[in-house]
């Protein structure tokens, strides 16, 4: 005679109770998982903010260098157009461009040929003294 075992109601309720916590665990995230995810997101956001800050600083430096280069080119072009014969020595003057404060430092040197002078124009930030650009050209005193 085969015996048939059937679960009673209390046993069935106990097995359902054992399964219920497993179902609840798989339905959401644990606190540790949420904290790990937040840590990863915060590190990624900090890295992207640093990259954006570096990009902004690089853009500002590039703008200052471009304006400084234009200032130096303007000075040498003015010398050429006005046929200036600069005196040997050094001079400083304001050469600001587009609202950026810049200071030009001009050094004029004699050359072995008396009809030529070497002109070095360097452009600096007046606040820090940092050189943004340096350009070398020649002035002539030809008839």
Secondary structure, DSSP 8 states (H G I E B T S, - for coil): --------HHHHHHHHHHHHHHHHHHTS--HHHHHHHHHHHHHHHHHHHHHHHHHHHHHHHHHHHHHHHHHHHHHHHHHHHTT----SEEEEEE--BTTB--EEEEEEEE-SSTTEEEEEEEEE-TTT--EEEEEEEEEE---
